[in-house]
Amino acid sequence: MRDIRISPTAQLAAILAVVAVIGLAIVAQLPELQRYLKLRSM
């Protein structure tokens, strides 16, 4: 079986894409998180 080689540029692009998806998921949940934290502090 041949080794699969992934270029450093492709690795960087994949990592950035994963970080962007995680960041967007957090941003999408920010209003709900703020509401939850406000309730916890009461």
C-alpha positions as CSV (number, residue, x, y, z in Angstrom):
1,M,0.0,0.0,0.0
2,R,1.3,3.4,-1.0
3,D,1.9,6.2,1.5
4,I,-0.6,9.1,1.2
5,R,1.2,12.4,1.2
6,I,-0.6,15.6,2.1
7,S,1.2,18.9,1.3
8,P,1.9,21.3,4.2
9,T,-0.4,23.8,2.4
10,A,-3.3,21.4,2.3
11,Q,-2.7,20.5,6.0
12,L,-2.8,24.2,6.9
13,A,-6.0,24.8,4.8
14,A,-7.6,21.8,6.5
15,I,-6.7,23.0,10.0
16,L,-7.9,26.5,9.3
17,A,-11.2,25.1,8.0
18,V,-11.7,23.1,11.1
19,V,-10.9,26.1,13.3
20,A,-13.3,28.3,11.3
21,V,-16.1,25.8,11.7
22,I,-15.6,25.6,15.5
23,G,-15.4,29.4,15.7
24,L,-18.6,29.8,13.7
25,A,-20.4,27.2,15.9
26,I,-19.4,29.2,19.0
27,V,-20.4,32.5,17.5
28,A,-23.8,31.1,16.5
29,Q,-24.3,30.0,20.2
30,L,-23.1,33.3,21.8
31,P,-26.5,34.8,22.7
32,E,-27.6,31.5,24.3
33,L,-24.3,31.2,26.2
34,Q,-24.7,34.7,27.5
35,R,-28.2,34.1,28.6
36,Y,-27.1,30.9,30.4
37,L,-24.2,32.6,32.1
38,K,-26.4,35.5,33.2
39,L,-28.8,32.9,34.8
40,R,-26.0,31.1,36.5
41,S,-24.7,34.3,38.1
42,M,-28.0,35.1,39.8
